[in-house]
């Protein structure tokens, strides 16, 4: 074979080899994408079957005492949190601490993002008169509102069954989260 024909034939096989490699790469990628696609959805439940809630709130095991070293010594607070069962996203957290030298304890409510801040938060122990709190600040972890816990309020929390916390979502729909008070007195007395 002459030189130009040999070169053309060599180029043809090289190009064909490149094309085969490209086609194989495309097929491999397509197979990988198909493997990652979600499987077919299960058939819908019969109308008489009740579906489980998408993400029901789940209370933590109870009130716990958490302490941190804030530079001036140990600072402890009684904390209770409610998270969404499926996503483990915080729905609500309440922390109560008693600052040194103060008659009153302080209560801090931590709320999730996506709430209607101008509505504030309402806190109510059982059937007592509700207290309206303003959202004070927000950060990457959520939004916060606080209030002083007088000795009378503290006694009501010791005897109470639940602390109802009410806030609004962005559609201005009220959301009530009952926070169990069982175990609060024991936790508070450890502070």
N, C-alpha and C positions, 0 to 999 in steps of 0.2 A: 504494500500500500504506500501510496505517496504521502509526503509530509502534511499537506493541507487536509487531506481526507482523514488521516489518522488524528489530527488535532481536532477536526470537527466532530469526529466520532467520540473522542475522549471528552470533549466539552458536553456532548449530548448525554453521555452516561453520568458525568458529574452532575449536570443539571437534573437528570432523572433521579439520581440518588438524593439530591437536595429536596426535590419535590416529595419523594417518598418519606423522608425524615419529617418534613413539614406536615404532611397528611397524618403520619403516626402521632405527632405531637398534638395535633388538633383532636384526633380521636381519643387520645389519652385524657386531655383536658375535659372533653365532653363527658366521658365516662365518670370522671371525678366529680363534675358538677351534678350529674344525675344521681350519684351516690349521696350527695349532700342535700338533695331536695327532700322536703318533708314527705313522709308516707301519706297515703290517702287517709282522709279523715274518717273516723269511725262513724257508723250510721247514727243518726239522731236518736235520742232516747224517746221511748214511747211517751205519749202525752200524760199518762197516769203516773209516770216516774218523776220524782222530784230531783232536780239538779242540785248539786252541792254549791254553796256560795263560791264565787270566784276567788275572793281573798278575804276571809273573815278575820276580824281582829282577834288577837290572842294575847291574853295578859301574861306577863312574866310570872314566875313562881310566887311572887309576893314582894313585900317591901324589903329592901336590902339596904345595908349601910355601906356606903362607899367613901373611902377616905383618899385624899391626895395631899401631897406636900407642896404647898403653895409658896414656899420660901420663908414664911413666918411660922412654920410648924404645921402640924397635921390639921386639915380641914375636912370634917366629915359631914355627910348629909344622908338623910333617908330618901331612897329613890324607888320609884315604881315606874315601869314602862309597859306600854302596850304596842305590840308590833303586828303587822299584817302577816298571817300565817304563811301564805304562799311566797311572798316576795321578801319577807323579813324586813320590810321597810317600817321605820318608826312611825307610828300614828300619833302617839302622845307619850310624854314623859313628865312626871311630876317629881320635883326634888324639894325637900324641906331641910333647912339647916338653921342652927341657932347661933348667930354671930356672938362672939365673946363680948360680954358687957352689955348685951341688949336684953330687954324684957321680952321682946317679941321674936318669934322665929320668922324666917322668910321663906315664902313658897315661890318656886319658879316653875312655870309651865313651858315645856318645849313642844312646839307644834310643827307639823310638816310644812314643806313648801306647797304652794298651790291653794292657799286659803285667801279669803277676802279680808285683808288686814283692817280696813276701816271699821268693820263690825266688832272687832276686838274679840274677847273671850269672856264667857260667863262661867263662874265657878259656884257650885252649890253643894253643900253637904246635906245629904238626904232631902228633907222637905223644908230646910231652913231658907231664909231669904237669900236669893242669888246675889253674887257680887260681880259687877262688870269690871273687867280689866282691859287696859289698852295694850296693844302689841307694842313692845318697847323697842325691839330691834330684831333683825334677821341676819343670819350668816349662812355659810355653806351647809350647816347641819340642820337649819330650820329657823323658826321664828319663836320669840320668847315674850312672855308676859309674867309679871310678878306682883306679889302683894305681901303685906305684913300679916303674920299669923299671931293675933293677940292671944293671951292666955285663954280667953273664952272660946275663940275659934279652935285653938289647940284641943281644949276639952271636948268640943263638939266632934272633932276629927277622931279623938280617942274612942268616943261612944258610937260614932256613926258607922253605917254599913257601906256607903259609897260616896265618892266625890264625883259629881256629874260635871263634866267639862263640855261646854257647848261653843262651837265656832262655826263659821260659814265657809263653804267652798267657793270657788270663783263664780259659780252660778247663783250665789247668795242663798243656797240651801243650807239649813241648819244641820249640823252633825253633832249628835250627843254621844259622848264617850263616857260610860260609867267606869270610874276607877275604884276598885275595891279598897276599902280602908282596913280590912282584916290584916292584922300584923303591924299596922302603922305605929301603935302605941309602943310596942316592944322595940321596934327599930328606932323610934324617936328617943326613947330613954337611953339608948346606947350612945347618943351623940354627946 
